[in-house]
Each structure stands twice: as structure tokens, then as C-alpha cells.
Amino acid sequence: MTVLSIIRDCLDALLHPSARYDALTRARHRAFMAPRLLGSLAAFAAFPIYLVVRGAPSALEVAAFAWLIAPILLSWFLSRTGRYEGAHVLSSLALAGLIMAVAVTTGGIESFAAVWLVVVPLEAALSASRRVTAFASLLALSCAGILILVGHFGWLPLSEPSAAERSALIALGVASATLYAAGLAFGAESLARTSVALLSREEERYRLLARNMSDVISRHQRNGAVQFISPAAEAMLGMPVTQLLGHGLFDRVHVADRPAYLTALSDAARGDVRSVEFRLRREPAGSERGQIDFIWVEMRCRPLDQDRARDVMQEAEVVAVMRDVTDRKLSEQALDQARSAAEAADAAKTRFLATMSHELRTPLNAIIGFSEMIAQEQTLMLGAAQRKEYAELINASGQHLLSVVNGILDMSKMESGNFEIASEPFAPRASLMHCCNLLALKARENGIDLITDAPQDLPVMTGDPRAFKQIVLNLVANAIKFTERGGQVTVTAAVSGSQLALRISDTGVGIAPDDLERIGAPFFQAGKTYQRRHEGTGLGLSIVKSLVALHLGELTVQSRLGEGTAVTVKLPLVYTPPQVKLADEKAGESKIATLTPVLRQEAQNQPALVKKSA
């Protein structure tokens, strides 16, 4: 342990508690106390030697040595109160008093001690206070003026030293004042060096925080212009911070979110604390040129200076902290989609129960009722014709019940992903004509013209022939069911590029625009005016929609209420099953990551591939 460290520890023990936790304040207090205590102790140590050499001191010399107690008292004052400016004021008063006492007895303004008045404001400058420095300057000027007045009116003691003594005293005064001023200069330089080192250390600390924080800190003008933004913006947006200064950040805000962004900054400039969420455009590294990707950002902003924010005459500034909340938004979006799916499932369950309660009860009642009548044929004395009629009714009810159950099973397989496409070559015209011939009798019984237009040269296509027939049967049966007597159902087939286009149109009751949006949903039956007049589970078009999607085709429904409906199905001539399902899932995730405004609608419409127009 060196002598300097021992002295520093002793001085630190004397410091006021308010100065122990701030490095710059501690250095200033130490610089004030150290020279005064050491100077006073050195002077007291030299006092006996002075007495031996000088002999009996004069009254002035005794007063000068007594003044050496003042620095000790000033150090004690600063140690107990911590009032740094007050200690400097008392030090200026004590030094000026000593100078006046010596100067009055040794020639006034012409005294060797008068030059020390220059030291008074220099010493006060170490306080880093303009008030203390101004006070010390006025004090030195006042003392000089008093010395001039005292000399002018002849109030000075009549003591004329010799020329040699006068020259020696002047040299002593100038040399001592110069040495003291040099000590003050070195002290000021030490304090300045300490201040620069502390400032550099503080800047390095904040720079370290700014570089390693994941949140982005920015400073804005009231109009949103960025004056400063932390380096974390480079990792968030993938671009240099220099391009975000000014209105660079505003230009990357999503157009729909810009009003909310500017409103939050304006409110914060008026003194409020605001929080806003908006989208920022970024261009990820390695992305294709022109690719646009948005992230969700949460920004909390507040005024940089509360007092300045309340002053309408000055332009307030805003400090903001931005955080990437894309993951949270995706979670909220997934939760919202899950909630919508649960609500849709609950509504589907309700529709299923409402529909099945009628569709299952009606044929079961017929089967049970007519079977009981056949069982009691002796009591009821039924003839052969009646038994045959009842058996046909029981068979028809059973067939209807079987078709309902098969439809439910097929729909369940499709929704669970267990329905497999058995792809093989087949002739679409033959399948189409076979389906139309099966339904021709039903159309004739309902008084409806069924017209089929299928060219002879339709090429062979690759797909699931059973699914193809089910598509045609469901669509044509629906068209016949909802067409009034005397109407017409037209079935056409044609090749369009690499697809087979089927069009089933009718002149039936049509579909309302509100119902057209929900058409194809399981167990949904459109229209309140005709819903009760036609039997069905509402699974026909839903099954068609799923089968078309499994074939990577496209389904379009066009309808106008009271004028009829036209359904167009486009199926690829060569069905190619998807090879990598994971790639589609990743593509879907990438699309979600952009958080486009129509995300939920796309998510609902993508697997269906259904177009609807009124």
C-alpha cells in the first residue's frame, strides 16, 4: 500500500455520505480537502522552525499563522454538511480576508499580497459553479477597490520598508501566487481528466447496453422524424441505422398503421405516455428482390423532457422503446383461429343434430311403422299388393338412411384426411353419361328436362372414377331437387387447357347472396323459403367441394335468387398427387409470418379452392 493510497483512504473516510456514491463529486470533495489539510499541517510543522529563525513574531505574522486554522475548519464544514458550493464561498471569504489583512499593513494596493486577489476567482472556479465564481470575482474586485480607497485617503499604517525588502516581498508575493495558481490549474486539469474518464466510461456502458439490448431505443421529433436509433434496429429490420434516420423509419411503417404511429408520437410530445402496435417492413437477408415481409412491433413512447413537453412554444422530443411482438401476434392469431374453428365446429354440431334429427327419424319411423304393419298382416288382413307396397317403402327408407350414413362417413373421412384418391385412367364421358342416365328417371318424374352435352372426343383422364361419379351425381341431383316442375337442368363437359371443365346449370330457385358465402359448409342448407320443402343433409355440395380439392381442382358457384344456379368444376386431366406436404405447410407458415390483413380469410378458403359469385 503506497502513501498516496493511504492519504486517499483517509480523505474518503472524511467525505460526506452524499459524495461517496458519485465518482465526480467524490473527486471534487477530495480535491478541495486534500490541499487545505496538507497545507495547514505543513505550515504548522514549519511554525517552530520559523520561530527559531525569526524569533518573536509580529502581530501580523501571528495572524497569518492563525489563518492556517481556517482551511481545517473549511474541510470540517464540507465533511459534515456536504455543501460544496458553500465551502468554496467560505474559502473565498477566508482567503480574501487574509489578503486584506496583509495588504493593509504592507502598503495597500501596492503591497506584495495584493496580487493574490487574482487567485480568489481562480480558486472559486474549481467549484464548477457560476454563482460561486461570480461571487469570488466581485469579492476580489471589492477588496481591490477598498485597498485603493484606503490608500487614497491615507488610512494605511506608516511603515516604509527599504527598497531591497520591498523587492523581495513583491517577488515572494508573485512567486507564491504563481505557485498557488499552478496548483489550482493542476487541480482543475485533474478534475477535467476525471470528468472525461467518467464520461467515457458512462458512454461505453450505455453503448454496451444499446448494442446488446434486443429492444430498440429511438429519439423522435414531434412529426415522427428519427434523430437517434439504437443498433438493435439492424437486427430487427436487417438494415443500417443510417437509413432509418429522419423519415426512414416512417417509410417502413405499414400504410394502414401510419396514423396510429404518428398519433402516438404526437400525444407523447404533449406529455402523455402512449403505447401502440404497428407493422414494420423488413427485407430479410437472402430474400428475393421485391419480397415484402412485415413484423409486428410494440412501441412505448413518452416525452423526453416533461417540462419542455408542457411548453407549447418549444418543440418537444419523444423517446420510444420498440419491441418485436410478432411471435405474440402469431399466438394471438392462432388462438383466434382456434376459437373460430371451435365456434364453427359447435355450429356444425348444432346443424348436424338439427338435420340428423329429421333425416334419421323420418326413414326410421317409416321402417318401424311399415314393418309392424307387415308383422300384423293377419290382424290387419293385408293383401299381397299392400305387403309389396310396404316392403318397397321400407326398402326406399333403408336406402335413404344408408345414403345419409354413407354421406356422413365420407365427409368424416375427408375432414380427418383419411380419404384416399385411387387414381387410374378412365373415360369421363362414359362416367358422365352413366350418372345422367341414372338420374334421368328422377328428372322425368319431377317434370324437369335433363340435357347432357358431352363431346365424343373427350380425352381419357387420370383420377378417381368413383369420386368423379360422386361429384356428378351430387351436383346433378341437387340441381334436379331445387328446380321446379317445367324447369331445365343442363350438364356440359369440355376441355379447357389441361383441365376438364364440367358445368351443371339449372333454372331453379337459386341461392341468396348471404347463403352463397356459406355454401359448401357441412350440414348447411341454403334458403329459408325452400329449405323445408326438400329433404337432405346438406352434405352433397360439401362432399363435392372436398373431392374437388383432393383432386387439386377448382369449384365455382354462380347463382341468383329466383333465376337458377350454375356450378363449374375444373379437374386436371392428369391428377398428380402432392409429393411433399411439408413444403405446403412451410409455405403456409411463411405466409402467416407476413401477417397480411386477409390472413384469416385465406386460411379458410385455401383448402377449399371455391369461388363464389352472385
C-alpha positions as CSV (number, residue, x, y, z in Angstrom):
1,M,0.0,0.0,0.0
2,T,1.5,3.4,-1.1
3,V,1.4,6.7,0.7
4,L,-1.0,8.1,-1.8
5,S,-3.5,5.3,-1.3
6,I,-3.2,5.8,2.5
7,I,-3.9,9.5,2.1
8,R,-6.8,8.8,-0.3
9,D,-8.4,6.3,2.1
10,C,-8.1,8.9,5.0
11,L,-9.7,11.5,2.8
12,D,-12.5,9.1,1.7
13,A,-13.2,8.5,5.4
14,L,-13.8,12.2,5.9
15,L,-16.1,12.6,2.9
16,H,-19.8,13.4,3.5
17,P,-22.1,10.4,2.7
18,S,-23.7,12.3,-0.2
19,A,-20.4,12.4,-2.0
20,R,-19.4,8.7,-1.6
21,Y,-21.5,7.2,-4.3
22,D,-20.7,9.6,-7.2
23,A,-17.2,9.4,-8.6
24,L,-17.1,13.0,-9.9
25,T,-18.5,14.5,-6.7
26,R,-16.1,12.4,-4.6
27,A,-13.1,13.7,-6.7
28,R,-14.2,17.3,-6.3
29,H,-14.6,17.0,-2.5
30,R,-11.2,15.2,-2.3
31,A,-9.6,17.9,-4.4
32,F,-11.0,20.6,-2.0
33,M,-10.0,19.0,1.2
34,A,-6.5,17.5,0.3
35,P,-4.5,20.7,-0.4
36,R,-6.0,22.6,2.6
37,L,-5.4,19.8,5.1
38,L,-1.9,19.1,3.8
39,G,-1.0,22.8,3.5
40,S,-2.2,23.5,7.1
41,L,-0.4,20.6,8.5
42,A,2.8,21.5,6.7
43,A,2.5,25.1,7.9
44,F,2.0,24.0,11.5
45,A,5.0,21.7,11.2
46,A,7.2,24.6,9.9
47,F,6.0,27.1,12.6
48,P,8.5,26.0,15.3
49,I,11.4,26.3,12.8
50,Y,10.2,29.7,11.8
51,L,10.2,30.8,15.4
52,V,13.8,29.6,15.8
53,V,15.0,31.5,12.8
54,R,12.8,34.6,13.1
55,G,12.5,35.0,16.8
56,A,9.4,36.6,18.3
57,P,6.8,37.0,15.6
58,S,4.9,40.2,14.9
59,A,1.2,40.6,15.3
60,L,0.8,40.2,11.5
61,E,2.8,37.0,11.4
62,V,0.8,35.6,14.3
63,A,-2.5,36.4,12.4
64,A,-1.1,34.8,9.2
65,F,-0.3,31.6,11.1
66,A,-3.6,31.7,12.9
67,W,-5.3,31.8,9.5
68,L,-3.9,28.4,8.8
69,I,-6.7,27.0,11.1
70,A,-9.3,28.2,8.5
71,P,-8.6,25.5,5.9
72,I,-9.0,22.8,8.5
73,L,-12.4,24.4,9.5
74,L,-13.5,24.6,5.9
75,S,-12.6,20.9,5.4
76,W,-14.5,20.0,8.5
77,F,-17.5,22.1,7.3
78,L,-17.6,20.2,3.9
79,S,-17.1,16.8,5.6
80,R,-20.1,17.4,7.9
81,T,-22.6,19.2,5.5
82,G,-21.5,18.2,2.0
83,R,-22.3,21.7,0.8
84,Y,-19.6,22.0,-1.8
85,E,-20.5,25.5,-3.1
86,G,-20.9,26.8,0.4
87,A,-17.4,25.6,1.3
88,H,-16.0,27.4,-1.7
89,V,-17.7,30.6,-0.7
90,L,-16.3,30.4,2.8
91,S,-12.8,29.6,1.3
92,S,-13.0,32.7,-0.9
93,L,-14.0,34.9,2.1
94,A,-11.2,33.5,4.3
95,L,-8.6,33.9,1.5
96,A,-9.8,37.5,0.7
97,G,-9.7,38.3,4.5
98,L,-6.1,37.2,4.8
99,I,-5.0,39.1,1.7
100,M,-6.7,42.3,3.0
101,A,-5.1,41.9,6.4
102,V,-1.6,41.5,5.0
103,A,-2.1,44.2,2.2
104,V,-3.4,46.9,4.6
105,T,-0.3,46.6,6.9
106,T,2.2,46.3,4.0
107,G,1.3,49.1,1.6
108,G,-2.3,48.7,0.4
109,I,-2.9,48.1,-3.2
110,E,0.9,48.4,-3.8
111,S,1.5,45.5,-1.3
112,F,3.1,42.3,-2.4
113,A,-0.1,40.5,-1.2
114,A,-2.4,42.4,-3.5
115,V,-1.5,40.2,-6.4
116,W,-3.2,37.3,-4.5
117,L,-6.6,38.8,-5.2
118,V,-6.3,37.3,-8.7
119,V,-6.1,33.9,-7.1
120,V,-9.5,34.3,-5.4
121,P,-11.7,33.8,-8.5
122,L,-9.4,31.2,-9.9
123,E,-9.8,29.1,-6.7
124,A,-13.6,29.6,-6.9
125,A,-13.6,28.3,-10.5
126,L,-12.9,24.8,-9.2
127,S,-16.4,24.8,-7.7
128,A,-17.8,24.4,-11.3
129,S,-20.5,26.9,-10.2
130,R,-21.1,30.2,-12.0
131,R,-22.6,31.8,-8.9
132,V,-19.6,31.0,-6.7
133,T,-17.2,32.2,-9.4
134,A,-19.1,35.4,-9.9
135,F,-19.3,36.0,-6.1
136,A,-15.5,35.4,-5.8
137,S,-14.8,37.8,-8.7
138,L,-16.9,40.5,-7.2
139,L,-15.3,39.9,-3.8
140,A,-11.8,40.3,-5.3
141,L,-12.8,43.5,-7.1
142,S,-14.3,44.9,-3.9
143,C,-11.2,44.1,-1.9
144,A,-9.1,45.9,-4.6
145,G,-11.3,48.9,-4.5
146,I,-11.2,49.1,-0.7
147,L,-7.4,48.9,-0.8
148,I,-7.3,51.8,-3.3
149,L,-9.7,53.9,-1.2
150,V,-7.7,53.3,2.0
151,G,-4.5,54.3,0.3
152,H,-6.1,57.4,-1.3
153,F,-7.4,58.7,2.0
154,G,-4.1,57.9,3.8
155,W,-5.6,55.4,6.3
156,L,-2.7,53.0,5.8
157,P,-0.1,52.5,8.6
158,L,3.1,54.5,8.1
159,S,5.7,51.8,7.6
160,E,8.0,52.2,4.7
161,P,10.2,49.1,4.0
162,S,13.5,49.5,2.3
163,A,13.8,49.1,-1.5
164,A,15.5,45.7,-1.1
165,E,12.8,44.4,1.3
166,R,10.1,45.8,-1.0
167,S,11.6,44.0,-4.0
168,A,11.9,40.7,-2.0
169,L,8.4,40.9,-0.8
170,I,7.0,41.6,-4.2
171,A,9.0,38.6,-5.6
172,L,7.7,36.5,-2.8
173,G,4.1,37.5,-3.4
174,V,4.3,36.9,-7.2
175,A,6.1,33.6,-6.8
176,S,3.7,32.3,-4.1
177,A,0.7,33.4,-6.1
178,T,2.0,31.8,-9.2
179,L,2.7,28.5,-7.4
180,Y,-0.7,28.5,-5.8
181,A,-2.4,29.3,-9.2
182,A,-0.3,26.5,-10.7
183,G,-1.6,24.2,-8.1
184,L,-5.2,25.3,-8.9
185,A,-4.5,24.7,-12.6
186,F,-3.2,21.2,-11.9
187,G,-6.3,20.5,-9.7
188,A,-8.6,21.8,-12.5
189,E,-6.8,19.6,-15.0
190,S,-7.1,16.6,-12.7
191,L,-10.8,17.2,-12.2
192,A,-11.3,17.6,-16.0
193,R,-9.4,14.4,-16.7
194,T,-11.5,12.6,-14.1
195,S,-14.7,14.0,-15.6
196,V,-13.7,12.9,-19.2
197,A,-12.8,9.4,-17.9
198,L,-16.1,9.1,-16.1
199,L,-18.0,10.4,-19.1
200,S,-16.2,8.0,-21.4
201,R,-16.9,5.1,-19.0
202,E,-20.5,6.1,-18.8
203,E,-20.8,6.3,-22.6
204,E,-19.2,3.0,-23.0
205,R,-21.6,1.5,-20.5
206,Y,-24.6,2.9,-22.4
207,R,-23.1,1.9,-25.7
208,L,-22.7,-1.7,-24.4
209,L,-26.4,-1.6,-23.3
210,A,-27.6,-0.2,-26.6
211,R,-25.6,-2.8,-28.6
212,N,-26.8,-5.8,-26.6
213,M,-30.4,-4.9,-25.9
214,S,-33.0,-6.6,-28.1
215,D,-35.3,-3.7,-27.7
216,V,-34.8,-0.7,-30.0
217,I,-34.5,2.7,-28.4
218,S,-35.2,5.7,-30.6
219,R,-35.5,9.5,-30.3
220,H,-38.1,11.3,-32.3
221,Q,-39.3,14.7,-33.2
222,R,-43.0,15.5,-32.9
223,N,-43.5,14.8,-36.6
224,G,-42.0,11.4,-36.2
225,A,-38.6,12.1,-37.7
226,V,-35.9,9.9,-36.0
227,Q,-32.9,11.7,-34.5
228,F,-31.3,8.6,-32.9
229,I,-32.0,4.9,-33.1
230,S,-30.0,2.2,-31.3
231,P,-28.0,-0.5,-33.2
232,A,-30.6,-3.2,-32.3
233,A,-32.7,-1.9,-35.2
234,E,-30.2,-3.5,-37.6
235,A,-31.0,-7.0,-36.2
236,M,-34.7,-6.2,-36.1
237,L,-35.1,-4.8,-39.6
238,G,-32.0,-6.0,-41.3
239,M,-30.7,-2.7,-42.5
240,P,-28.2,0.0,-41.3
241,V,-29.5,2.5,-38.8
242,T,-28.4,5.4,-41.0
243,Q,-31.2,4.5,-43.4
244,L,-33.8,4.8,-40.6
245,L,-32.9,8.3,-39.5
246,G,-35.1,11.2,-40.5
247,H,-38.3,9.7,-42.1
248,G,-36.6,6.4,-43.0
249,L,-38.4,4.5,-40.1
250,F,-41.8,6.1,-41.0
251,D,-41.4,5.0,-44.6
252,R,-41.2,1.4,-43.4
253,V,-44.4,1.6,-41.3
254,H,-47.3,-0.2,-42.9
255,V,-49.6,2.3,-44.6
256,A,-52.6,1.3,-42.6
257,D,-50.7,1.8,-39.3
258,R,-49.1,5.2,-40.0
259,P,-52.0,7.2,-38.5
260,A,-51.7,5.3,-35.2
261,Y,-47.9,5.6,-35.3
262,L,-48.0,9.4,-35.7
263,T,-50.8,9.9,-33.2
264,A,-48.9,8.1,-30.5
265,L,-45.8,10.2,-31.1
266,S,-47.9,13.4,-31.1
267,D,-49.6,12.5,-27.9
268,A,-46.3,11.6,-26.2
269,A,-44.9,15.0,-27.3
270,R,-47.7,16.7,-25.4
271,G,-46.7,14.9,-22.2
272,D,-48.6,11.7,-22.3
273,V,-47.3,8.1,-22.2
274,R,-48.5,6.1,-25.1
275,S,-48.3,2.5,-26.4
276,V,-49.1,1.4,-29.9
277,E,-48.7,-1.7,-32.1
278,F,-47.9,-1.4,-35.8
279,R,-46.3,-3.3,-38.6
280,L,-42.8,-2.6,-39.9
281,R,-41.5,-3.7,-43.3
282,R,-38.2,-5.5,-43.4
283,E,-36.2,-7.2,-46.1
284,P,-34.6,-10.4,-44.6
285,A,-31.1,-11.3,-45.7
286,G,-31.1,-13.6,-48.7
287,S,-34.7,-12.7,-49.7
288,E,-35.6,-12.2,-53.3
289,R,-35.7,-8.7,-54.6
290,G,-39.2,-7.2,-54.1
291,Q,-40.2,-9.7,-51.4
292,I,-42.1,-7.8,-48.7
293,D,-42.1,-9.1,-45.1
294,F,-43.8,-7.3,-42.2
295,I,-43.2,-7.8,-38.5
296,W,-45.4,-6.6,-35.6
297,V,-43.8,-4.0,-33.3
298,E,-45.0,-2.7,-29.9
299,M,-43.8,0.9,-29.2
300,R,-44.0,2.7,-25.9
301,C,-43.2,6.4,-26.1
302,R,-43.0,9.2,-23.7
303,P,-41.8,12.8,-23.7
304,L,-38.0,13.2,-23.3
305,D,-38.5,16.2,-21.1
306,Q,-41.8,16.6,-19.2
307,D,-41.3,20.4,-18.5
308,R,-40.4,21.0,-22.2
309,A,-43.4,19.0,-23.3
310,R,-45.7,21.3,-21.4
311,D,-44.2,24.3,-23.1
312,V,-46.1,24.8,-26.3
313,M,-43.6,27.3,-27.6
314,Q,-40.8,24.7,-27.7
315,E,-40.8,21.6,-29.9
316,A,-40.9,18.6,-27.6
317,E,-39.0,15.4,-28.4
318,V,-40.1,11.8,-27.7
319,V,-38.1,8.8,-26.7
320,A,-39.5,5.4,-27.7
321,V,-38.8,1.8,-27.0
322,M,-39.8,-0.7,-29.7
323,R,-40.1,-4.5,-29.3
324,D,-40.7,-7.2,-31.8
325,V,-44.0,-8.9,-30.8
326,T,-44.5,-11.0,-34.0
327,D,-44.5,-14.2,-32.1
328,R,-47.1,-12.9,-29.7
329,K,-49.3,-11.8,-32.6
330,L,-48.9,-15.2,-34.2
331,S,-50.0,-16.8,-31.0
332,E,-53.0,-14.5,-30.7
333,Q,-53.9,-15.2,-34.3
334,A,-53.6,-18.9,-33.8
335,L,-55.8,-18.6,-30.7
336,D,-58.3,-16.6,-32.7
337,Q,-58.3,-19.1,-35.5
338,A,-58.7,-21.9,-33.0
339,R,-61.6,-20.1,-31.3
340,S,-63.2,-19.5,-34.7
341,A,-62.7,-23.2,-35.6
342,A,-64.3,-24.2,-32.3
343,E,-67.2,-22.0,-32.9
344,A,-67.6,-23.3,-36.4
345,A,-67.4,-26.9,-35.0
346,D,-70.0,-26.1,-32.4
347,A,-72.3,-24.6,-35.1
348,A,-71.7,-27.6,-37.3
349,K,-72.6,-29.9,-34.4
350,T,-75.8,-27.9,-33.9
351,R,-76.7,-28.1,-37.6
352,F,-75.8,-31.8,-37.6
353,L,-78.1,-32.5,-34.7
354,A,-80.9,-30.4,-36.2
355,T,-80.6,-32.0,-39.6
356,M,-80.0,-35.6,-38.5
357,S,-82.9,-35.5,-36.0
358,H,-85.1,-35.2,-39.1
359,E,-83.2,-37.1,-41.7
360,L,-82.7,-40.1,-39.5
361,R,-86.0,-40.1,-37.7
362,T,-88.2,-39.9,-40.8
363,P,-86.9,-43.1,-42.5
364,L,-86.6,-45.0,-39.2
365,N,-90.2,-44.2,-38.4
366,A,-91.3,-45.4,-41.8
367,I,-89.2,-48.6,-41.5
368,I,-90.6,-49.4,-38.0
369,G,-94.1,-48.4,-38.8
370,F,-94.5,-50.4,-42.0
371,S,-92.6,-53.4,-40.6
372,E,-95.0,-53.5,-37.7
373,M,-97.9,-53.5,-40.1
374,I,-96.4,-56.4,-42.1
375,A,-95.9,-58.3,-38.8
376,Q,-99.6,-57.8,-38.0
377,E,-100.8,-58.7,-41.5
378,Q,-103.3,-61.4,-40.2
379,T,-104.9,-58.9,-37.9
380,L,-105.0,-56.2,-40.5
381,M,-105.8,-58.7,-43.2
382,L,-103.2,-57.2,-45.7
383,G,-103.2,-58.3,-49.2
384,A,-100.2,-59.2,-51.3
385,A,-100.3,-55.8,-53.1
386,Q,-100.2,-54.0,-49.8
387,R,-97.4,-56.1,-48.4
388,K,-95.4,-55.4,-51.6
389,E,-96.0,-51.7,-51.3
390,Y,-95.0,-51.7,-47.6
391,A,-91.8,-53.6,-48.4
392,E,-90.9,-51.2,-51.2
393,L,-91.4,-48.3,-48.8
394,I,-89.2,-50.0,-46.2
395,N,-86.5,-50.6,-48.8
396,A,-86.7,-47.0,-50.0
397,S,-86.4,-45.7,-46.4
398,G,-83.5,-48.0,-45.8
399,Q,-81.7,-46.9,-49.0
400,H,-82.3,-43.2,-48.0
401,L,-80.9,-44.0,-44.5
402,L,-77.9,-45.7,-46.0
403,S,-77.2,-42.8,-48.3
404,V,-77.3,-40.4,-45.3
405,V,-74.9,-42.6,-43.3
406,N,-72.6,-43.0,-46.3
407,G,-72.5,-39.3,-46.8
408,I,-71.6,-38.7,-43.1
409,L,-68.9,-41.3,-43.2
410,D,-67.4,-39.9,-46.4
411,M,-67.4,-36.4,-45.0
412,S,-65.8,-37.6,-41.8
413,K,-63.0,-39.4,-43.8
414,M,-62.4,-36.2,-45.9
415,E,-62.2,-33.9,-42.9
416,S,-59.9,-36.3,-41.0
417,G,-57.6,-36.7,-44.1
418,N,-58.2,-40.5,-44.4
419,F,-60.0,-40.3,-47.7
420,E,-57.6,-41.6,-50.3
421,I,-57.7,-41.0,-54.0
422,A,-57.4,-44.2,-56.1
423,S,-56.0,-42.7,-59.3
424,E,-56.5,-44.6,-62.6
425,P,-57.2,-43.8,-66.2
426,F,-61.0,-43.6,-67.1
427,A,-63.2,-42.1,-69.8
428,P,-65.0,-39.1,-68.3
429,R,-67.8,-39.0,-71.0
430,A,-68.9,-42.6,-70.2
431,S,-69.0,-41.8,-66.5
432,L,-70.9,-38.6,-67.1
433,M,-73.5,-40.2,-69.3
434,H,-73.9,-43.1,-66.8
435,C,-74.6,-40.7,-64.0
436,C,-77.1,-38.6,-66.1
437,N,-78.9,-41.8,-67.2
438,L,-79.3,-42.8,-63.5
439,L,-80.9,-39.5,-62.7
440,A,-83.0,-39.2,-65.9
441,L,-85.9,-41.1,-64.4
442,K,-86.0,-38.8,-61.3
443,A,-85.8,-35.7,-63.5
444,R,-88.7,-37.1,-65.7
445,E,-90.8,-37.8,-62.6
446,N,-90.3,-34.2,-61.4
447,G,-91.2,-32.8,-64.8
448,I,-87.7,-31.5,-65.5
449,D,-85.7,-31.6,-68.7
450,L,-82.2,-33.0,-68.2
451,I,-79.9,-32.1,-71.1
452,T,-76.4,-33.5,-71.4
453,D,-73.8,-32.1,-73.8
454,A,-70.6,-34.1,-73.8
455,P,-68.4,-34.2,-76.9
456,Q,-67.5,-37.6,-78.3
457,D,-63.8,-36.7,-78.4
458,L,-63.3,-36.1,-74.6
459,P,-59.8,-37.4,-73.8
460,V,-59.1,-40.1,-71.2
461,M,-58.3,-38.5,-67.8
462,T,-56.4,-39.8,-64.8
463,G,-58.2,-39.6,-61.4
464,D,-60.6,-41.5,-59.1
465,P,-63.6,-42.6,-61.3
466,R,-65.7,-43.3,-58.2
467,A,-65.1,-39.7,-56.9
468,F,-65.8,-38.3,-60.3
469,K,-69.2,-40.1,-60.4
470,Q,-70.0,-38.9,-56.9
471,I,-69.2,-35.3,-57.9
472,V,-71.5,-35.6,-60.9
473,L,-74.3,-37.4,-59.1
474,N,-74.4,-34.9,-56.2
475,L,-74.4,-31.9,-58.4
476,V,-77.0,-33.1,-60.8
477,A,-79.2,-34.5,-58.0
478,N,-79.0,-31.1,-56.3
479,A,-79.9,-29.3,-59.5
480,I,-82.9,-31.6,-60.0
481,K,-84.0,-31.3,-56.4
482,F,-84.1,-27.5,-56.4
483,T,-85.6,-27.0,-59.8
484,E,-89.4,-26.5,-60.1
485,R,-91.6,-28.6,-62.4
486,G,-91.1,-27.4,-66.0
487,G,-87.6,-26.3,-65.4
488,Q,-84.4,-27.4,-67.1
489,V,-81.0,-28.8,-65.9
490,T,-78.1,-28.7,-68.4
491,V,-74.9,-30.7,-68.0
492,T,-71.9,-29.8,-70.2
493,A,-68.3,-31.0,-70.4
494,A,-65.4,-29.5,-72.3
495,V,-61.6,-29.5,-72.3
496,S,-60.1,-26.2,-71.1
497,G,-56.3,-26.3,-71.4
498,S,-55.1,-29.1,-69.2
499,Q,-58.4,-29.3,-67.3
500,L,-61.8,-30.9,-67.8
501,A,-64.5,-28.3,-67.2
502,L,-67.9,-29.6,-66.0
503,R,-70.8,-27.1,-65.9
504,I,-74.1,-28.1,-64.2
505,S,-76.7,-25.3,-64.6
506,D,-80.4,-25.2,-63.7
507,T,-83.3,-22.8,-63.8
508,G,-84.3,-23.5,-60.2
509,V,-84.8,-21.3,-57.1
510,G,-81.3,-20.0,-56.9
511,I,-79.3,-19.1,-53.8
512,A,-79.4,-15.8,-51.9
513,P,-76.1,-13.8,-51.7
514,D,-75.8,-14.3,-48.0
515,D,-76.2,-18.1,-48.3
516,L,-73.8,-18.2,-51.2
517,E,-71.0,-17.2,-48.9
518,R,-71.6,-20.3,-46.7
519,I,-72.5,-22.7,-49.4
520,G,-70.4,-25.9,-49.3
521,A,-70.1,-25.9,-45.5
522,P,-71.1,-29.3,-43.9
523,F,-74.8,-29.7,-42.9
524,F,-75.6,-26.2,-44.3
525,Q,-78.8,-25.9,-46.3
526,A,-79.4,-22.6,-48.0
527,G,-82.6,-20.7,-48.1
528,K,-85.4,-20.5,-45.6
529,T,-88.2,-20.5,-48.2
530,Y,-87.4,-23.8,-49.7
531,Q,-85.3,-25.5,-47.0
532,R,-88.3,-27.2,-45.5
533,R,-89.7,-28.4,-48.9
534,H,-86.7,-30.5,-49.8
535,E,-85.1,-33.3,-47.9
536,G,-81.3,-33.6,-47.5
537,T,-78.5,-33.4,-45.0
538,G,-76.6,-30.5,-46.6
539,L,-73.6,-32.8,-47.2
540,G,-73.8,-33.0,-51.0
541,L,-72.0,-29.9,-52.1
542,S,-69.7,-30.2,-49.1
543,I,-68.6,-33.6,-50.3
544,V,-68.2,-32.3,-53.9
545,K,-66.1,-29.4,-52.6
546,S,-63.8,-31.8,-50.7
547,L,-63.5,-34.2,-53.6
548,V,-62.6,-31.4,-56.0
549,A,-60.0,-30.1,-53.5
550,L,-58.5,-33.6,-53.2
551,H,-58.1,-33.7,-57.0
552,L,-56.4,-30.2,-56.9
553,G,-59.3,-28.8,-58.9
554,E,-61.4,-25.7,-58.7
555,L,-65.1,-25.2,-57.9
556,T,-67.1,-22.1,-58.9
557,V,-70.7,-21.4,-57.8
558,Q,-72.7,-18.7,-59.6
559,S,-76.3,-18.1,-58.6
560,R,-79.0,-15.5,-58.5
561,L,-82.1,-15.9,-56.4
562,G,-85.1,-16.9,-58.4
563,E,-83.1,-17.4,-61.7
564,G,-81.1,-20.5,-61.1
565,T,-77.6,-21.8,-60.2
566,A,-74.6,-22.8,-62.3
567,V,-71.8,-24.9,-60.8
568,T,-68.5,-25.2,-62.7
569,V,-65.9,-27.8,-61.7
570,K,-62.5,-27.9,-63.2
571,L,-60.4,-31.0,-62.8
572,P,-56.9,-31.7,-64.1
573,L,-56.8,-34.2,-66.9
574,V,-53.8,-35.8,-65.2
575,Y,-54.0,-36.0,-61.5
576,T,-50.6,-35.7,-59.8
577,P,-50.7,-36.3,-56.0
578,P,-48.7,-33.8,-54.0
579,Q,-45.3,-35.2,-53.2
580,V,-44.1,-33.1,-50.2
581,K,-46.9,-32.0,-47.9
582,L,-44.4,-30.4,-45.5
583,A,-43.4,-27.8,-48.2
584,D,-47.1,-26.6,-48.3
585,E,-47.1,-26.4,-44.5
586,K,-43.9,-24.3,-44.5
587,A,-45.3,-22.1,-47.2
588,G,-48.4,-21.6,-45.1
589,E,-46.3,-20.7,-42.1
590,S,-44.2,-18.2,-44.2
591,K,-47.4,-16.6,-45.4
592,I,-48.7,-16.3,-41.8
593,A,-45.4,-14.7,-40.8
594,T,-46.1,-11.8,-43.1
595,L,-49.3,-11.2,-41.2
596,T,-51.3,-9.9,-44.1
597,P,-54.7,-8.3,-43.3
598,V,-56.7,-11.0,-45.2
599,L,-54.9,-13.9,-43.5
600,R,-57.9,-15.5,-41.8
601,Q,-60.0,-15.5,-45.0
602,E,-57.1,-17.0,-46.9
603,A,-56.7,-19.7,-44.3
604,Q,-60.3,-20.6,-44.6
605,N,-60.5,-20.5,-48.4
606,Q,-57.2,-22.1,-49.3
607,P,-58.1,-25.8,-48.8
608,A,-61.5,-25.4,-50.4
609,L,-60.4,-23.7,-53.6
610,V,-64.0,-22.5,-54.1
611,K,-65.0,-19.4,-56.0
612,K,-68.5,-17.9,-55.5
613,S,-70.3,-15.1,-57.2
614,A,-73.9,-14.0,-57.1
